[in-house]
Amino acid sequence: MFPFSYVVSLFMVKRLIFSVVILFFVSLNLSYGQETYTLSGSVKDSANGEAMIGAVVTVKEIKAGTATDIKGDFSLKVPPGKYTVEINFVGYGTVSQTIVVKEDTKMSFNMKEQMLKEVVVTGERPDAQVKNLEMGTQKLDMKQINAIPPLLGEVDVIRSIQLLPGVSTVGEGASGFNVRGGAVDQNLILLDDAPIYNSSHMFGFFSVFNPDMVKDIKLSKAAIPAQYGGRLSSVLDVKMKEGNPEKIGVQGGISTIFSRLTVGGPIKKNKASFIIAGRRSYADVLARPFLTKAFKDAQLYFYDLTLKANYTINNRNRLYLSGYMGRDVFSVPGAYFGWGNSTASLRWNHLFSDKLLMNLIGYYSNYNYRLEFGENMTEDSFKWTAKILNYSVKPEFTFYLNSNNTVTFGGQAIYYTFVPSSGIFYSGGNRRDISLPDKYATENALYIANEQKLTSRITLQYGLRYSFFNYLGSGTAYYYDSTAGNYVRNPVNMEQFGGGKTIKAYTQPEPRIAVNYSLSENSSVKASYNRMAQYIHLISNTTASVPLDVYLPSTNNIKPQLSDQYSLGYFRNIGKKQNIETSAEIFYKDMLNQLDYIDGANLFFNPNLEGEVIPGTARAYGLELFVKKKEGRFNGWISYTLSKSERRVNGINKNNWYPNRYDRRHNLSVVGIYELSKRVSLSGTFVYASGTPFTFATDKMVVQGVTVPFNPGGPRNNYRLPDYHRLDVAATLKSKEKIRKSKIFGNYNWDLVFTVYNLYSRRNAFAIMPRQNEDNRQISEAVRFSIFGSFVPAITYNFKF
């Protein structure tokens, strides 16, 4: 147990609440008597009516400015007078308008895209990383992501964020991503506000996000706002595009192993629009001519369907409906794997006044997986399914109190259904039910926060999230002997609960605070503290994305996960145009109630699963360096992370600290993009990472003359895989500007992307497994497994009209 884990005591929480109240009323007194009016408005793309996120709004006469939010709206306070309001967004022509402010005033702007001579990789305001409160935060748009060399020709969101500081993965073929020493399930992944529980397709090689549907991506690793909760490590917020409200548009692509198609347009012109996209891989179709007769019916593919519709009721009310459905299928004669996500979200955006905005969000999310073996369900075979299902309502309010204070407040209510196992097993003509009881829970939260400009140099964001969790019946609560050791933990007592009855309740205050101190116009120092609580747990003994993951709620035996993270960073823009961003951040994170498995744990089809895990503590700390050139013919970034992630669990590893499975000491990414001409560009990515830990047997035993590796209570994660490194390259050829094909298709544009993944054929190890020597079965040897043994070329044809 280490001291940082108990920094936030009840006394400290009370002091934080008291400080928030004092700061709030001080800000009221400071602003009292100022004669100002609200200047607000919206910024849209003139071609498709989409909201422009991150457009820079400047009032030139008083040198005041802001940026548009996720709805393309802005608001700021100005004294009465005559002003020139200027709107800038990289890749679009500047728009300006002169206006006389005598009262609260609302404006609207439409921006036109313009062709630039240089490649542009950001739409943010030039000084965003220095001026805003965000730290440990990375934003990517599709211009950046499309320029990165893709695997097998498919641009991918998750692979792109793995090139950022503080983000890593266990290896090729591993699902999800790890952030600042956290586990895969400790990332809150949102697609238009609905959570995604498995972000991977095809065993982790591709993500569930269709690149043609993605508009904006934001990854928060620190200074996480109070409106977010439920995970320890990060928030990945992915926003979908909106359909063109004026005309039909089509885009898509054909790549080496799959194709995609997107269609969008007006439902009611300038009032309502839609966009829908689908993808399907066809690796199984291409491989079929080369398969033996026994595997002619083998299937290996994924598909997904993404859609969004929006309706503008009036100037104060908008509705947005989003949905996603995707599935992976892997089957051979006698075996079937299948898993997938489905989500639906509805958002009502209501403007009460120029000062008060509401977003009312409701969503549904379902992650389910299925496993089958056997030709039929009468002989040696089984069929198993599991899932996690939840519904939620989330009201969010933003109140523009004055020019120095923006208050956000709201809440969330979630209802969970956990199905850890539902299945039937047949053996020798006998039928056995391997189902486990469903589990139910609710998670609720209230939050309030204020972003306050304290002085010309100091900006604060402080807030509190208070979460409530209830583990519900009907069901049986088991109680285990915690002194039984780390091999066997059998229940010693049980208690029955009726439907809807609370079996165990938890509450947790989650304070958040962040500060930005401006050193100069182009540099600042930032610091933040977050407490996060996570009430759901992923039980899995594999890093691969296969349908063997079980989600469980916090119960009377499994306590909620908690983390305290402290971050400090220095941010500076350099260069003649201040277009090179640099940053250095250090972090320290304590984590409580981190689950690990007893030796010889049985994780599946086990009614006493809670007895197979033991809680412990974990810690992660490190340094992140980032340099990014945002514009020019040559641009890109370099990120480097030096970190350590480890845990300690009583009864495991002799009660000593041991590295987490996803610990990487060094992680380096280099991304370069060079525009040869308006039509031709080159790009490359190099990654290097230290090997991840794994447990290798330190002893052996002989069973029927065969030597079997054995690790009785031995060290956990006592070896490391070899270092990982890889070079990818790509070349892109674009069509000439606005090729007119026909009256039906209008302006038709295309591009060809040639990529080579793993250029120098590095055989990166994914796992090392023991096996018997073929000549002497009493000798055990280590075998290294690699996903890719050579370079992988690909070509993709993208089109848009």
C-alpha positions in Angstrom: 0.0 0.0 0.0 1.5 3.4 -0.9 0.6 6.8 0.5 -0.7 8.4 -2.7 -3.6 6.0 -2.7 -5.2 7.8 0.3 -4.6 11.4 -0.6 -8.2 12.1 -1.2 -9.8 11.5 2.2 -13.2 12.7 3.1 -11.6 15.7 4.7 -9.9 16.7 1.4 -13.2 16.2 -0.5 -14.9 18.6 1.9 -12.1 21.1 1.5 -12.4 20.8 -2.3 -16.1 21.4 -2.3 -15.6 24.4 0.0 -12.9 25.8 -2.3 -15.2 25.4 -5.3 -17.9 27.4 -3.6 -15.5 30.1 -2.6 -14.0 30.4 -6.1 -17.4 30.5 -7.6 -18.6 33.4 -5.5 -15.3 35.2 -5.9 -15.7 35.0 -9.7 -19.2 36.6 -9.3 -17.8 39.5 -7.4 -14.9 40.0 -9.9 -17.3 40.2 -12.8 -20.0 42.2 -11.1 -20.6 45.6 -12.7 -18.9 44.8 -16.1 -21.1 46.0 -18.9 -20.8 43.2 -21.5 -23.0 41.4 -24.0 -23.0 37.8 -25.3 -21.7 37.4 -28.8 -22.6 33.9 -30.0 -23.1 32.0 -33.2 -22.5 28.9 -35.3 -20.0 28.0 -38.0 -20.8 25.4 -40.7 -19.2 23.9 -43.8 -21.0 25.6 -46.7 -20.7 22.4 -48.8 -22.4 19.9 -46.5 -23.7 21.9 -43.6 -21.6 20.1 -41.1 -20.6 21.9 -37.9 -17.1 23.1 -37.9 -15.4 21.9 -34.7 -12.4 23.9 -33.5 -12.8 26.9 -35.8 -11.0 29.9 -34.4 -13.2 32.9 -33.7 -11.4 36.2 -33.2 -12.7 39.7 -32.3 -9.9 41.7 -33.8 -10.4 45.1 -32.1 -10.1 43.7 -28.5 -8.0 40.7 -29.4 -10.5 38.3 -27.8 -11.0 34.8 -29.2 -12.4 31.4 -28.7 -13.0 28.2 -30.6 -16.2 26.5 -31.7 -17.4 23.4 -29.7 -18.5 20.0 -31.0 -21.7 21.5 -32.3 -19.9 24.3 -34.2 -21.1 26.9 -31.8 -19.2 29.7 -30.0 -19.9 32.2 -27.3 -17.9 35.0 -25.7 -18.5 38.2 -23.8 -17.7 41.7 -25.3 -18.3 45.3 -24.3 -20.7 47.3 -26.5 -19.1 48.6 -29.7 -18.3 48.0 -33.4 -16.2 44.8 -34.1 -14.8 42.7 -36.9 -15.4 39.0 -36.2 -13.0 36.7 -38.1 -13.4 33.0 -38.5 -10.4 30.8 -39.4 -10.1 27.0 -40.0 -7.1 25.4 -41.6 -8.0 24.3 -45.1 -10.8 26.8 -45.4 -11.0 30.4 -46.6 -11.1 33.1 -43.9 -14.6 34.5 -43.2 -15.1 37.9 -41.6 -18.1 40.1 -40.7 -18.4 43.6 -39.2 -21.1 44.0 -36.5 -22.3 46.6 -34.0 -22.9 45.1 -30.6 -25.6 46.9 -28.5 -27.2 43.8 -27.0 -26.8 40.0 -26.9 -26.1 39.2 -30.6 -26.1 35.9 -32.5 -24.3 35.3 -35.8 -23.9 32.5 -38.3 -21.0 31.7 -40.7 -20.5 29.4 -43.6 -17.0 28.4 -44.6 -15.7 27.1 -48.0 -12.9 24.6 -48.4 -10.0 25.8 -50.4 -7.1 23.8 -52.0 -3.8 24.4 -50.3 -0.4 24.0 -51.7 0.8 22.3 -48.5 -0.5 19.3 -46.6 -2.4 20.4 -43.5 -2.7 18.1 -40.5 -4.8 20.0 -38.0 -8.0 22.1 -37.7 -7.3 23.4 -34.2 -6.5 27.0 -33.3 -2.8 27.6 -33.6 -2.2 28.2 -29.9 -4.7 25.6 -28.6 -2.2 23.3 -26.9 -0.7 26.3 -25.0 -3.8 28.2 -24.1 -6.4 25.6 -23.2 -6.6 23.6 -20.0 -6.3 20.3 -21.7 -3.2 18.2 -20.9 -2.6 14.6 -21.6 -5.1 15.2 -24.5 -4.6 14.4 -28.2 -6.8 15.3 -31.1 -6.8 13.8 -34.5 -8.8 14.6 -37.6 -9.3 12.4 -40.6 -6.7 14.4 -42.6 -4.1 13.2 -40.2 -5.3 9.7 -40.0 -5.7 9.3 -43.8 -2.0 10.2 -44.3 -0.7 7.5 -42.0 0.4 4.2 -43.8 -2.5 1.8 -43.2 -2.4 -2.0 -42.6 -3.7 -3.8 -45.7 -4.8 -0.5 -47.1 -7.4 0.4 -44.5 -7.1 3.6 -42.5 -7.7 2.9 -38.8 -8.5 5.1 -35.8 -7.1 2.8 -33.1 -3.8 2.1 -34.9 -3.5 5.9 -35.3 -3.8 6.8 -31.6 -1.3 4.1 -30.8 1.3 6.4 -32.4 0.6 9.0 -29.7 2.5 9.4 -26.4 1.3 7.4 -23.5 -0.6 4.9 -25.7 0.6 1.4 -26.4 -0.6 -2.1 -27.2 0.6 -5.5 -26.2 1.4 -6.4 -29.8 0.0 -7.3 -33.2 -3.2 -9.2 -32.9 -4.0 -7.7 -29.5 -7.3 -6.0 -28.9 -7.7 -2.3 -27.9 -5.0 -0.1 -26.5 -3.4 0.7 -23.2 -3.0 4.2 -21.8 -0.5 5.2 -19.1 -0.1 1.8 -17.7 -3.8 0.9 -17.6 -5.6 -2.1 -18.8 -7.6 -2.4 -22.1 -11.0 -2.2 -20.2 -10.0 1.0 -18.4 -10.6 3.1 -21.5 -14.0 4.7 -22.0 -14.6 4.4 -25.8 -17.5 6.5 -27.0 -19.1 6.5 -30.5 -21.5 9.4 -30.6 -21.9 9.1 -26.8 -22.5 5.4 -26.7 -19.9 3.1 -25.2 -18.0 0.5 -27.3 -16.8 -2.5 -25.2 -14.6 -4.1 -27.9 -13.1 -1.7 -30.4 -11.5 -4.4 -32.5 -12.3 -6.4 -35.7 -10.4 -9.4 -36.9 -8.6 -10.3 -33.6 -7.4 -6.7 -33.1 -6.0 -5.9 -36.6 -8.7 -3.3 -37.4 -11.0 -1.1 -35.3 -14.8 -0.8 -35.4 -14.7 2.8 -36.6 -15.4 3.2 -40.3 -13.0 6.0 -41.4 -15.6 7.5 -43.8 -17.9 8.1 -40.9 -15.5 9.6 -38.5 -15.4 13.4 -38.1 -13.4 14.1 -34.9 -11.4 12.1 -32.4 -10.3 13.2 -29.0 -8.2 11.1 -26.5 -8.1 12.4 -22.9 -5.4 10.8 -20.6 -5.4 13.5 -17.9 -7.4 16.5 -16.8 -10.5 14.5 -17.6 -13.7 16.6 -17.2 -16.2 15.7 -14.5 -18.8 14.8 -17.1 -16.9 11.6 -17.8 -16.6 8.7 -15.5 -16.7 4.9 -15.2 -13.1 4.2 -16.4 -9.7 4.7 -14.9 -7.3 5.5 -17.7 -8.7 7.5 -20.6 -11.7 8.7 -22.6 -11.7 8.2 -26.4 -14.5 10.3 -27.8 -15.3 9.6 -31.5 -17.8 11.9 -33.2 -19.5 10.8 -36.4 -20.1 13.0 -39.5 -23.4 14.4 -40.4 -25.1 14.1 -43.8 -25.1 16.9 -46.3 -28.4 18.8 -45.9 -28.4 20.0 -49.5 -27.4 17.2 -51.8 -26.6 13.5 -52.0 -23.0 12.5 -51.6 -21.3 9.1 -52.1 -17.8 7.9 -51.1 -16.1 4.6 -50.5 -13.1 2.5 -51.1 -11.9 -0.9 -52.4 -8.9 -2.3 -50.6 -7.0 -5.6 -50.5 -9.3 -7.5 -48.2 -12.5 -5.4 -47.8 -14.6 -2.7 -49.3 -16.7 0.2 -47.9 -19.5 2.4 -49.1 -21.0 5.6 -47.6 -24.1 7.5 -48.8 -25.4 10.7 -47.3 -27.8 13.5 -48.1 -30.9 15.5 -47.2 -34.0 14.0 -45.8 -35.6 17.4 -45.9 -33.4 20.0 -47.6 -31.6 22.2 -45.0 -33.7 20.7 -42.3 -32.8 17.1 -41.9 -30.1 14.8 -43.3 -28.7 11.3 -43.0 -25.5 9.4 -43.6 -25.1 5.6 -43.7 -21.9 3.5 -44.2 -21.2 -0.2 -44.5 -18.0 -2.3 -44.7 -17.4 -6.0 -45.3 -14.1 -7.9 -45.5 -13.7 -10.7 -47.9 -10.5 -12.5 -46.8 -12.4 -15.8 -46.8 -13.6 -15.3 -50.3 -10.1 -14.5 -51.7 -8.6 -17.5 -49.8 -11.3 -20.0 -50.8 -9.6 -21.2 -54.1 -6.5 -22.1 -52.1 -8.2 -24.0 -49.3 -8.5 -27.8 -49.1 -11.8 -29.5 -49.5 -12.3 -29.8 -45.8 -12.0 -26.0 -45.3 -14.0 -24.9 -48.4 -16.7 -23.6 -46.1 -14.4 -21.8 -43.7 -15.4 -18.2 -43.0 -13.3 -15.3 -41.7 -14.8 -11.9 -42.1 -16.3 -8.9 -40.4 -18.9 -6.4 -41.3 -20.3 -3.2 -39.8 -23.0 -0.7 -40.5 -23.0 2.8 -39.2 -25.6 5.5 -39.6 -26.6 9.0 -38.4 -29.5 11.2 -38.9 -30.1 14.8 -37.7 -33.1 17.1 -37.6 -33.1 20.8 -37.0 -36.5 21.6 -35.4 -35.7 25.3 -35.0 -32.8 27.6 -34.0 -33.0 26.3 -30.5 -33.6 22.6 -30.9 -31.8 19.8 -32.8 -32.1 16.0 -32.7 -29.4 13.5 -33.6 -29.9 9.8 -34.0 -26.8 7.5 -34.3 -26.4 3.8 -34.6 -23.8 1.1 -35.1 -23.9 -2.6 -35.6 -20.9 -4.8 -36.3 -19.9 -8.5 -36.1 -16.9 -10.7 -36.6 -17.3 -14.3 -37.8 -14.6 -16.9 -37.7 -15.7 -20.5 -38.5 -14.3 -23.7 -39.7 -16.1 -27.1 -39.9 -17.0 -28.0 -36.4 -16.1 -24.6 -34.7 -17.6 -21.1 -34.7 -16.5 -17.8 -33.1 -18.7 -14.7 -33.3 -18.7 -11.4 -31.5 -19.8 -7.9 -32.0 -21.1 -4.5 -30.8 -24.4 -2.8 -31.4 -25.2 0.7 -30.2 -27.9 3.4 -30.6 -27.9 6.9 -29.2 -30.4 9.8 -29.4 -29.3 13.3 -28.5 -31.5 16.4 -28.0 -29.6 19.7 -28.2 -31.6 22.5 -26.7 -30.7 26.1 -26.3 -32.6 27.7 -23.4 -30.8 31.0 -23.9 -27.5 32.3 -25.1 -26.2 31.4 -21.7 -27.7 28.0 -21.1 -27.3 24.9 -23.3 -28.6 21.4 -22.7 -27.7 18.1 -24.3 -30.0 15.2 -23.3 -28.6 11.9 -24.3 -30.0 8.4 -24.2 -28.2 5.4 -25.4 -28.2 1.6 -25.7 -25.1 -0.6 -26.0 -24.7 -4.3 -26.4 -21.5 -6.4 -26.6 -22.1 -10.1 -27.2 -20.0 -13.1 -28.1 -20.7 -16.7 -29.1 -18.6 -19.8 -29.2 -19.6 -23.2 -30.6 -17.9 -26.5 -31.1 -19.2 -29.7 -32.7 -21.0 -30.5 -35.9 -24.4 -30.7 -34.2 -25.9 -30.3 -30.8 -26.4 -34.0 -30.0 -22.9 -35.4 -29.7 -19.7 -34.0 -28.1 -20.3 -30.3 -28.6 -21.2 -27.2 -26.8 -22.8 -23.8 -27.5 -21.9 -20.8 -25.3 -22.9 -17.1 -25.4 -22.1 -14.1 -23.1 -22.8 -10.4 -23.2 -22.9 -7.1 -21.4 -26.0 -4.9 -22.1 -26.7 -1.4 -20.8 -29.1 1.5 -21.1 -28.4 5.1 -20.1 -29.8 8.6 -19.8 -27.4 11.5 -19.5 -28.5 15.2 -19.2 -25.6 17.7 -19.7 -25.8 21.4 -19.1 -23.4 24.2 -20.0 -24.0 27.6 -18.4 -22.0 30.6 -19.7 -22.0 32.5 -16.5 -19.8 35.4 -17.7 -16.6 36.0 -19.7 -14.5 34.4 -16.9 -16.7 31.4 -15.9 -18.3 28.5 -17.8 -20.1 26.1 -15.6 -21.0 22.5 -16.6 -23.3 20.3 -14.6 -25.5 17.2 -15.1 -25.8 13.5 -14.3 -26.1 10.0 -15.7 -28.1 6.9 -14.9 -27.0 3.5 -16.3 -28.7 0.1 -16.0 -26.5 -3.0 -16.6 -27.3 -6.6 -17.5 -24.3 -9.0 -17.3 -24.6 -12.5 -18.9 -21.4 -14.2 -17.9 -22.3 -17.6 -19.4 -25.3 -19.0 -21.2 -24.7 -22.4 -22.8 -25.3 -26.1 -23.2 -22.7 -28.9 -23.3 -23.3 -32.3 -24.8 -21.1 -35.3 -24.1 -21.8 -39.0 -24.6 -25.4 -38.3 -25.2 -25.8 -36.3 -22.0 -26.9 -32.7 -21.8 -25.3 -30.3 -19.3 -26.4 -26.7 -18.7 -23.3 -24.5 -18.3 -25.2 -21.3 -17.8 -24.4 -18.9 -15.0 -26.9 -16.6 -13.3 -27.3 -13.1 -14.9 -26.1 -10.2 -12.9 -27.7 -6.7 -12.7 -26.5 -3.3 -11.5 -27.1 0.4 -11.7 -24.6 3.2 -11.9 -25.6 6.8 -11.3 -23.6 10.0 -11.1 -24.0 13.7 -10.5 -21.3 16.3 -11.5 -20.6 20.0 -11.5 -17.5 21.8 -12.7 -16.4 25.3 -13.5 -13.8 26.6 -16.0 -12.6 29.9 -14.6 -10.2 32.5 -16.0 -8.7 33.6 -12.7 -6.2 36.2 -14.1 -4.7 37.0 -17.5 -2.2 34.2 -16.9 -4.1 31.6 -14.8 -7.0 29.5 -15.9 -8.6 26.8 -13.6 -11.0 24.0 -14.1 -12.3 22.4 -10.9 -15.2 20.1 -10.3 -16.6 17.1 -8.5 -18.3 13.9 -9.8 -20.1 11.8 -7.3 -21.0 8.3 -8.4 -23.3 5.6 -6.9 -23.3 1.9 -7.8 -25.7 -0.8 -6.8 -25.2 -4.5 -7.4 -28.8 -5.9 -7.6 -30.7 -9.1 -7.3 -32.2 -11.4 -8.0 -29.3 -13.6 -7.3 -27.1 -15.4 -4.8 -24.3 -13.6 -3.0 -21.3 -15.8 -2.1 -18.8 -15.1 0.6 -15.3 -16.4 0.4 -12.6 -17.2 2.9 -9.9 -14.6 2.1 -7.3 -16.5 4.2 -7.5 -19.7 2.1 -4.4 -18.8 0.1 -3.8 -18.2 -3.6 -4.7 -21.6 -4.9 -8.2 -22.4 -3.8 -10.9 -20.0 -2.6 -14.2 -21.8 -2.0 -17.4 -20.0 -0.8 -18.0 -20.4 3.0 -21.4 -18.8 3.0 -24.2 -17.6 0.7 -27.3 -15.3 0.8 -30.2 -15.1 -1.5 -31.6 -11.8 -2.7 -34.9 -11.1 -4.5 -35.3 -9.1 -7.8 -34.3 -5.5 -7.6 -32.9 -5.8 -4.1 -29.5 -4.2 -3.4 -26.9 -6.8 -2.7 -24.0 -4.3 -2.3 -23.8 -0.6 -2.7 -20.8 1.7 -3.3 -20.4 5.5 -3.5 -17.4 7.4 -4.5 -16.5 11.1 -4.7 -14.3 11.9 -7.8 -12.7 15.3 -7.6 -11.0 16.8 -10.6 -8.8 19.9 -10.9 -6.6 21.3 -13.6 -4.7 24.6 -13.9 -2.9 26.4 -16.8 -0.3 29.0 -16.0 0.7 31.0 -19.1 4.4 31.8 -19.1 4.2 33.7 -22.4 2.2 33.9 -25.6 3.7 30.6 -26.8 4.4 28.6 -23.6 2.6 27.4 -20.5 2.8 25.0 -17.6 -0.2 22.8 -16.7 -1.0 20.5 -13.8 -3.9 18.3 -13.0 -5.3 15.8 -10.6 -8.0 13.2 -11.3 -9.8 10.6 -9.1 -11.6 8.0 -11.2 -13.8 5.1 -10.2 -14.6 2.0 -12.4 -17.4 -0.3 -11.3 -17.1 -3.0 -14.1 -14.3 -5.5 -14.5 -13.0 -7.5 -17.5 -12.1 -11.0 -16.7 -9.8 -12.4 -19.4 -6.6 -14.4 -19.5 -5.7 -13.5 -23.1 -4.6 -10.3 -24.8 -6.1 -11.4 -28.1 -9.6 -10.1 -29.2 -11.5 -13.4 -29.0 -14.9 -14.2 -27.5 -13.5 -15.4 -24.2 -13.9 -12.2 -22.3 -16.3 -12.0 -19.3 -17.5 -8.7 -17.8 -18.5 -8.6 -14.2 -19.9 -5.8 -12.0 -18.5 -4.8 -8.7 -20.0 -7.2 -6.1 -19.8 -8.0 -2.4 -16.5 -9.7 -3.2 -15.1 -7.5 -6.0 -14.7 -3.8 -5.0 -14.7 -0.9 -7.5 -11.4 0.0 -9.1 -10.0 3.4 -8.1 -7.2 5.6 -9.4 -5.5 8.8 -8.4 -3.5 10.4 -11.2 -1.2 13.4 -10.9 0.1 15.1 -14.1 2.5 18.0 -14.7 3.5 19.3 -18.2 5.3 22.0 -20.1 3.9 23.2 -23.4 5.5 25.4 -26.0 5.0 26.4 -29.7 8.1 27.1 -31.7 9.1 28.1 -35.2 8.6 31.2 -37.3 4.9 30.6 -37.6 4.6 29.0 -34.2 3.5 25.9 -36.1 5.6 23.3 -34.2 4.0 22.0 -31.0 6.3 20.6 -28.3 5.3 19.2 -24.9 6.8 17.3 -22.0 4.5 15.6 -19.4 5.2 13.5 -16.3 2.5 11.5 -14.6 2.0 9.2 -11.6 -1.0 7.0 -11.2 -2.1 4.8 -8.2 -4.7 2.2 -8.8 -6.6 0.2 -6.1 -8.6 -3.1 -6.4 -6.8 -4.3 -9.5 -7.8 -7.9 -10.1 -5.4 -10.7 -10.8 -5.9 -14.5 -10.9 -5.1 -17.1 -8.4 -2.6 -19.7 -9.6 -4.4 -22.3 -11.7 -7.5 -20.1 -12.0 -10.5 -21.4 -13.9 -12.1 -18.4 -15.5 -14.8 -19.8 -17.7 -18.1 -21.7 -17.0 -17.2 -21.3 -13.3 -20.1 -20.4 -10.9 -17.5 -19.4 -8.3 -15.6 -17.1 -10.7 -15.4 -14.3 -8.0 -13.2 -16.7 -6.0 -10.7 -17.1 -8.8 -9.5 -13.4 -8.6 -7.6 -11.5 -6.0 -7.6 -7.7 -5.6 -4.3 -5.8 -5.5 -2.7 -2.5 -6.0 -1.0 -1.1 -9.1 1.0 2.0 -10.0 2.2 3.6 -13.2 4.5 6.5 -13.8 6.4 8.0 -16.7 7.5 10.8 -19.0 5.9 11.7 -22.3 7.6 13.8 -25.0 5.8 15.1 -28.1 6.9 17.2 -31.1 4.4 17.9 -33.9 4.8 20.0 -37.0 1.3 20.9 -38.1 1.6 22.4 -41.6 3.9 22.8 -44.6 4.9 20.3 -47.3 6.6 18.2 -44.7 4.8 17.6 -41.4 4.3 14.9 -38.9 5.2 14.1 -35.3 7.6 12.3 -32.9 6.4 10.8 -29.7 8.4 9.1 -27.0 7.2 7.5 -23.7 9.4 6.3 -20.9 7.1 4.5 -18.3 6.7 1.7 -15.8 3.6 -0.1 -14.9 3.5 -2.7 -12.1 1.2 -4.3 -9.5 1.3 -6.1 -6.1 -1.2 -8.7 -5.0 -1.1 -10.6 -1.7 -0.4 -14.2 -2.3 1.1 -13.7 -5.8 4.8 -13.4 -6.6 5.7 -13.7 -2.9 3.8 -10.4 -2.3 6.4 -8.5 -4.3 5.8 -6.0 -7.1 5.8 -7.4 -10.6 5.3 -5.8 -14.1 1.9 -5.6 -15.7 1.4 -7.7 -18.8 1.1 -4.5 -20.8 4.2 -2.7 -19.3 6.5 -1.2 -21.9 9.6 0.7 -20.7 10.2 2.6 -24.0 7.8 3.5 -26.7 8.8 5.6 -29.7 6.7 6.6 -32.8 7.9 8.7 -35.7 5.3 9.8 -38.4 6.4 11.8 -41.5 4.3 13.1 -44.3 5.7 14.8 -47.4 3.8 16.4 -50.3 5.7 16.0 -53.6 3.0 17.9 -55.5 -0.7 18.6 -55.3 -1.4 15.1 -56.5 1.4 13.0 -54.9 2.3 12.6 -51.3 4.6 10.1 -49.4 4.4 9.0 -45.8 6.1 6.7 -43.4 5.8 5.5 -39.8 8.4 3.9 -37.6 7.6 2.4 -34.2 9.9 1.0 -31.6 8.8 -0.5 -28.2 10.4 -2.5 -25.5 9.1 -6.1 -25.2 6.1 -6.8 -22.9 6.4 -9.2 -19.9 5.0 -12.7 -19.8 5.1 -15.6 -17.4 7.4 -18.5 -18.3 7.6 -21.6 -16.3 10.5 -21.9 -13.9 10.0 -25.6 -13.0 8.8 -28.8 -14.6 7.1 -32.1 -13.8 6.9 -35.4 -15.7 3.4 -36.8 -16.5 3.4 -40.2 -18.3 6.9 -39.7 -19.5 6.2 -36.2 -20.9 7.9 -33.1 -19.4 5.3 -30.4 -18.6 6.4 -26.9 -17.7 5.2 -26.0 -14.2 5.2 -22.7 -12.3 3.9 -23.5 -8.8 3.7 -20.1 -7.1 6.6 -18.8 -9.2 7.2 -15.3 -10.3 4.6 -13.6 -12.5 5.6 -11.9 -15.8 9.2 -13.0 -15.2 10.4 -12.7 -18.8 10.0 -10.2 -21.7 9.4 -10.6 -25.4 12.0 -9.2 -27.7 11.8 -5.5 -28.6 9.2 -4.6 -31.2 10.0 -2.4 -34.2 8.5 -1.8 -37.6 8.6 0.5 -40.6 5.6 1.3 -42.8 5.5 3.4 -45.9 2.8 4.7 -48.3 2.4 6.7 -51.5 -0.8 8.5 -52.4 -1.9 9.6 -55.9 -4.9 12.0 -56.1 -7.1 12.8 -59.0 -7.1 16.2 -60.6 -9.2 18.8 -58.9 -13.0 18.4 -59.4 -13.2 16.0 -62.3 -16.7 16.2 -63.7 -17.8 12.8 -64.8 -21.5 13.3 -65.5 -24.6 15.3 -64.4 -25.6 12.4 -62.2 -22.4 12.0 -60.3 -21.2 15.6 -60.4 -17.7 16.2 -59.2 -15.9 12.8 -59.0 -12.6 12.6 -57.1 -10.4 9.6 -56.4 -7.1 8.6 -54.9 -4.9 5.5 -55.0 -3.0 4.5 -51.9 0.0 2.1 -52.1 1.2 0.8 -48.8 3.8 -1.5 -47.5 3.4 -2.7 -43.9 6.5 -4.0 -42.1 8.8 -2.9 -44.9 12.0 -4.7 -43.7 10.1 -7.9 -42.7 10.7 -7.8 -39.0 9.4 -11.0 -37.2 8.0 -9.4 -34.1 7.1 -11.9 -31.4 3.5 -11.9 -30.3 3.9 -14.8 -27.8 6.4 -17.4 -26.6 5.1 -20.8 -25.8 6.7 -23.9 -24.4 6.7 -27.2 -26.3 8.4 -30.6 -26.1 11.5 -31.2 -28.1 10.7 -33.6 -31.0 13.8 -35.7 -30.4 13.6 -35.8 -26.6 10.2 -35.3 -25.0 11.8 -34.7 -21.6 13.2 -31.5 -22.8 11.0 -28.4 -23.0 11.9 -25.6 -25.4 10.6 -22.1 -26.1 8.9 -21.2 -29.4 8.3 -17.7 -30.6 5.1 -17.0 -32.5 4.8 -14.0 -34.9 1.8 -12.6 -36.7 3.7 -11.2 -39.7 6.8 -12.8 -40.9 7.4 -10.6 -44.0 6.3 -7.3 -45.5 2.7 -6.8 -46.4 1.9 -4.8 -49.5 -1.6 -3.4 -50.3 -3.4 -1.0 -52.6 -6.6 0.9 -52.0 -8.8 2.8 -54.3 -10.9 5.6 -52.7 -13.6 7.6 -54.4 -16.0 10.5 -53.6 -18.7 12.2 -55.6 
